[in-house]
Amino acid sequence: MNAIIFNETGLWTDNLKLCDTEIKEPMENEVQVKVLARPVNPSDEMFIKGVYRQKPELPQIAGLEGAGRIEKVGKKSDNSLIGQHIAFRAKGTWADKINIPIDSFRIVPKEIPFEIACQLTLNTVTAFALLELSNLAADQWLLLTAASSSVCKQIIQLAKAKKIRLVALVRNDKYKNDLLKLGADIVLNSETENIEEQVINTTKGGANAILDSVGGALGSIMIKVAAPFGKVIIYGRQSPDETSFAYGTVIYKNLKIEGFGIDHWLKNKSKDKLNLIWQELTTAIINNSLKLHCDKLFDLKDFKEAIIFYKNTGGKVVLR
């Protein structure tokens, strides 16, 4: 089978190779999946560099998320699973096939195409979780950094359904109209506009919750634009620079600063609760009240072109 493999950590533009490799039969508690779509995410680049929370086991097949169809099951797996469409997170999804444990995937309604399904287990669940943690009521203000990301576009849609007001920060004006159409109340350019002044004036005192995936100098500003009793949730580290803030600002405004990682959040949810969340999200996608997109599809063997497109455009790229 085809697989995109790296033998050492480093730049994904240099280290990945298309290889022909074998796959073993699934173990007794596994299923074998024909992988039909895999998103290209920032986490994939970090994984190949060796700086992601999940570490590669060299030589390693690239990819951390995917969707496909179950083709085989192990001895202790249910034969009725064969043919089911599933979405999953696992190391090694940039291959034609993968074996994964029976408790590590979600069944996807067949109305949802694979190029959308492959995005659900990370970005869509993360969007739901972050909005839940922000704990906002209608008419309160939520601020998003790096708002042109797939995660933030989904947060905007989920938040608008709850009548939460939104400030979206981007680094390029070309994203403004699309985010306004999705439901953002105001979109600001963090490179060219006075963010602190604009946010304070627009929200009349600051954002009640802030979801920050950038950090650095912009992260420092986020502490300043949080409303009294506000919450700043950090879920990414795009900037290599340090974030600084005055303790007095946090103390006198009674702010909460907390980190978010999807794996620990999932572990703290019951199986029944996660099932309900999954049903809610997939229903919203089928009903078109939550819209995901794919800017460009590439064949797996064209992974180099896919990475270049992703880096040049920042669009949502899927390998099929």
C-alpha positions in Angstrom: 0.0 0.0 0.0 1.0 3.6 -0.4 2.2 5.5 2.7 3.9 8.8 3.3 6.8 8.1 5.7 9.5 10.1 7.5 12.7 8.4 8.9 13.7 11.4 10.9 12.1 14.5 12.4 12.4 17.8 10.5 10.7 19.9 7.9 7.8 18.2 6.2 8.8 19.8 2.9 12.1 17.8 3.0 11.5 14.6 5.1 8.5 13.0 3.7 8.7 10.2 1.1 6.1 8.1 -0.7 6.7 4.4 0.0 5.2 1.1 -0.8 4.7 -0.8 2.5 2.7 -3.7 3.9 0.0 -3.6 6.6 -0.6 -6.5 9.1 -3.9 -8.1 9.7 -5.9 -6.3 12.4 -5.4 -7.6 15.9 -8.3 -9.1 17.8 -9.5 -5.7 19.2 -8.8 -3.7 16.1 -10.4 -2.8 12.8 -8.7 -2.2 9.4 -9.7 1.0 7.7 -9.5 2.0 4.1 -8.5 5.6 4.6 -10.4 7.8 2.1 -9.6 11.3 3.4 -7.0 13.0 5.7 -6.9 16.7 6.5 -3.6 18.7 6.5 -3.4 20.4 9.9 -0.8 22.5 11.8 -0.5 19.5 14.1 0.8 17.4 11.2 3.7 19.7 10.6 4.5 19.8 14.3 4.3 16.0 14.5 6.8 15.6 11.6 9.1 18.2 13.3 8.9 16.2 16.5 7.6 19.1 18.6 4.0 17.9 18.9 2.6 16.4 22.1 2.3 13.0 20.3 5.8 11.8 19.3 6.6 9.8 16.2 8.1 6.3 16.4 10.6 6.4 13.5 10.2 5.3 10.8 6.7 6.9 11.0 3.8 7.2 8.7 2.6 10.8 8.7 -0.9 12.0 9.6 -2.9 12.2 12.8 -6.5 12.3 11.7 -8.7 10.7 9.0 -11.9 9.2 7.8 -12.6 6.0 5.8 -14.5 2.8 5.6 -13.9 -0.3 7.8 -12.8 -3.3 5.6 -11.8 -5.9 8.1 -12.2 -6.6 11.8 -10.2 -8.5 14.4 -11.4 -11.6 16.1 -13.0 -9.7 19.0 -14.6 -7.0 16.9 -18.1 -6.9 15.6 -18.4 -8.1 12.0 -21.3 -5.7 11.5 -18.8 -2.8 11.6 -17.5 -3.8 8.1 -18.6 -1.2 5.7 -19.2 1.5 8.3 -18.0 5.0 7.6 -15.8 6.3 10.5 -13.7 9.3 11.6 -10.7 8.9 13.9 -7.5 10.3 15.3 -4.4 8.1 15.1 -0.8 8.2 14.2 -0.2 7.1 10.6 -3.3 8.2 8.7 -1.4 9.3 5.5 -1.6 5.8 4.2 -4.0 3.7 2.1 -5.0 1.7 5.1 -4.6 1.7 8.9 -5.4 -0.6 11.8 -6.9 1.2 14.8 -8.5 0.0 18.2 -12.2 -0.5 18.2 -12.7 2.2 20.9 -10.8 4.9 18.9 -13.2 5.9 16.2 -16.6 7.4 15.7 -19.2 6.2 13.2 -20.1 8.9 10.7 -23.5 9.2 9.0 -23.1 8.3 5.3 -24.7 11.6 4.3 -21.4 13.3 5.4 -18.7 13.1 2.7 -15.3 11.8 3.7 -13.5 15.1 3.0 -15.7 16.7 5.7 -15.8 13.6 8.0 -12.0 13.6 8.3 -12.1 17.0 10.0 -14.6 16.2 12.7 -12.6 14.4 15.5 -10.2 17.2 16.0 -11.3 20.6 14.8 -15.1 20.2 15.2 -14.9 18.6 18.6 -12.3 21.2 19.7 -14.7 24.0 18.5 -17.5 22.6 20.6 -15.3 22.1 23.6 -13.8 25.6 23.5 -17.2 27.2 23.3 -18.5 25.1 26.1 -15.5 26.1 28.3 -16.1 29.8 27.5 -19.4 29.4 29.3 -21.0 32.5 27.8 -24.6 33.6 27.8 -26.5 35.4 24.9 -25.2 38.9 24.2 -21.9 38.3 26.0 -18.7 38.9 23.9 -16.3 36.2 22.7 -13.0 37.2 21.1 -11.1 34.8 18.8 -7.5 35.1 17.6 -6.4 33.6 14.3 -10.1 33.6 13.5 -9.7 32.5 9.8 -8.8 29.0 11.1 -11.1 26.0 10.6 -11.6 25.7 14.3 -12.6 29.4 14.7 -15.0 29.3 11.7 -16.8 26.5 13.4 -16.8 28.3 16.8 -18.3 31.4 15.1 -21.2 29.3 13.7 -21.8 27.5 17.0 -21.6 30.7 19.0 -24.1 32.6 16.8 -26.6 29.8 17.3 -26.4 30.7 21.0 -26.6 34.5 20.2 -23.1 35.1 21.6 -21.5 38.2 20.1 -18.1 37.8 18.4 -14.9 39.8 17.8 -12.7 38.0 15.3 -9.0 38.9 14.8 -7.1 38.1 11.6 -3.8 39.1 10.0 -5.1 39.7 6.5 -8.1 41.8 5.4 -9.0 39.2 2.8 -10.7 37.1 5.5 -13.0 39.8 6.8 -16.0 39.4 4.6 -16.2 35.6 4.9 -16.1 35.8 8.7 -18.7 38.5 8.8 -20.9 36.4 6.7 -20.4 33.4 9.0 -21.6 35.6 11.9 -18.8 37.6 13.4 -20.0 41.0 14.7 -16.7 42.7 14.0 -13.4 41.5 12.3 -10.2 43.4 13.1 -6.7 43.1 11.6 -4.3 42.5 14.4 -1.4 43.7 12.2 -2.8 47.1 11.2 -5.4 48.1 13.7 -5.3 49.3 17.3 -6.7 46.1 18.8 -6.8 47.2 22.4 -8.7 50.4 21.7 -11.1 48.8 19.2 -12.0 45.8 21.3 -12.6 47.9 24.5 -14.8 50.3 22.6 -16.7 47.7 20.7 -17.5 45.5 23.7 -17.9 48.4 26.1 -15.3 47.2 28.5 -13.7 44.0 27.2 -14.4 40.5 26.0 -16.1 38.2 28.5 -14.1 35.2 27.1 -11.1 35.0 24.8 -9.9 32.0 22.9 -6.3 32.5 22.0 -4.2 30.2 19.7 -1.4 32.7 19.0 0.3 33.9 22.2 3.3 36.2 22.0 2.7 39.9 21.8 -0.9 39.4 20.7 -1.4 37.1 23.7 -0.2 39.9 26.0 -2.8 42.2 24.5 -5.5 39.6 25.2 -5.0 40.0 28.9 -5.6 43.7 28.6 -8.8 43.4 26.6 -10.5 40.8 28.8 -13.5 42.1 30.7 -13.7 42.0 34.5 -14.4 38.4 35.6 -13.4 37.4 32.1 -11.7 34.2 31.0 -8.7 33.7 28.7 -8.4 30.2 27.3 -5.1 29.3 25.6 -5.3 26.4 23.1 -2.4 27.1 20.7 1.1 28.6 20.4 1.5 29.9 16.9 3.9 32.7 18.0 7.4 31.6 19.2 7.6 34.8 21.4 6.8 35.0 25.1 3.5 36.4 26.4 3.8 38.8 29.3 1.2 40.4 31.6 1.0 42.4 34.8 -0.2 40.4 37.8 -2.2 43.5 38.8 -4.3 43.3 35.6 -5.3 39.7 36.4 -5.9 40.3 40.1 -7.9 43.6 39.9 -10.1 42.3 37.0 -10.5 38.9 38.6 -9.5 37.1 35.4 -9.1 33.4 34.8 -6.3 32.1 32.5 -6.5 28.5 31.6 -5.0 26.1 29.1 -6.9 23.7 26.9 -5.9 20.4 25.4 -8.4 18.2 23.6 -7.2 14.9 25.0 -7.7 15.8 28.7 -11.0 17.4 27.9 -12.2 14.1 26.2 -11.0 12.0 29.2 -13.2 14.1 31.5 -16.3 13.4 29.6 -18.5 10.3 30.0 -19.1 8.0 27.1 -22.8 9.0 27.1 -21.9 12.7 27.0 -19.5 12.3 24.1 -22.1 10.3 22.2 -24.6 13.1 22.6 -22.0 15.7 21.5 -21.1 13.7 18.4 -24.8 13.3 17.5 -25.4 17.0 18.0 -22.5 18.0 15.8 -23.1 15.5 13.0 -26.8 16.4 12.9 -25.8 20.1 12.6 -23.6 19.3 9.6 -26.3 17.2 7.9 -28.8 20.0 8.5 -26.3 22.5 7.1 -26.5 24.6 10.3 -22.8 23.9 10.8 -20.8 24.3 7.6 -17.4 22.8 7.1 -15.4 23.2 3.9 -12.5 21.8 1.9 -10.7 24.3 -0.3 -8.8 21.7 -2.3 -8.5 18.0 -2.6 -5.2 16.3 -3.5 -4.4 12.6 -4.1 -2.3 11.1 -1.4 0.7 10.7 -3.8 0.6 14.5 -4.4 1.3 15.3 -0.8 4.1 17.7 -1.7 1.8 19.8 -3.8 -0.8 19.7 -1.1 1.6 21.0 1.5 2.8 23.8 -0.8 -0.8 24.9 -1.4 -1.6 24.7 2.3 1.4 26.8 3.2 0.8 29.4 0.5 -2.9 29.8 1.0 -3.7 28.8 4.5 -6.8 27.0 3.0 -8.3 23.8 4.2 -6.5 21.0 2.4 -7.5 17.3 2.3 -5.6 14.3 1.0 -7.7 11.6 -0.5 
